[in-house]
């Protein structure tokens, strides 16, 4: 399971934003969008500009896929706002 290996990498080095993005993508690919959003929000809080804002762009993709009324989108947007406007 690729998510397990990536999760181990992130656990060992929480600020490895590339591994965190890969983990978020793997989680989203298996329908675990809420978990993916958590990792993306962490990355955005650490370094919004990392990798041409890849975490933020992927986060928006998840929100679009989830739809505006989903809990994942509502909670994720709330957390994103607090990160960006804190």
N, C-alpha and C positions, 0 to 999 in steps of 0.2 A: 504494500500500500504506500504510494508516494506521499500521502499526507502525513503518515507516521514519521517517515524519514525527515521531511521538511519541518514538522513540528519539533522533532528532536534538535534540528539545527537552530531553530528559533529559540528553543528553551535554553540552549547553550550560549547563544549570543542574541539577546532580544533586539539589539539594534542592527542586526543584519537585515536591512530593509529589502534587499533583493530576494533573500530567502523568504521573508515575510510576504512579499508580493506573490511569489510562486505558490506559497502555502494558501494564500487567499484565493488564487486562481484554481488550485486543486480542490479546495473546499467548495467553491462555487460550482465547479464542474460536477460535483456529487450532490448538489442541492443543499449544501450547508451554508447558505448565504448569510445567516446571522453571525456565524463564526467568522466568515470571510470579512464581513464588515468590521468586526472588532479589530482584526489585524490591519486592515486598511486605515482605520481611524488612528491606530497607534502610529503607523508610518507617517501619516499626514501630520500628526502632532509633533513627531520627532524632526521631520524634514520634509516640508510640503513640496519643495522643488525637486526632490530626489528623482532621478530617472525621468526627467521631463514631466513631473507630476503624474507618473503612472498610477500611483495608488489612488489619487483623487479621480482620475479618469475612469479607472476600473470601478471605483465606488459608484460613480454616476451610472455606469452600465448596469450594475446590480440594482440600483434604485429603479431604473427604467424597466428592467425585467420583472421586478417585484410589483411594480405599480404603485401609484401614490398613496393608496389606502392601506398598504401592508404595514404590519408592525415593524418589519425590518427597515422599510423606507422611513417611516415616521420617526422611529427611535434613532436611526442612523443620521438622518438630517438634523435632528435636534443636537446630537453629539457633535456633528460636523460644525454646526453653527457655533457651539460653545468653544470649539478648538480655534476656529478661524477668527472669531470676534472677541475672544477672551482678553 
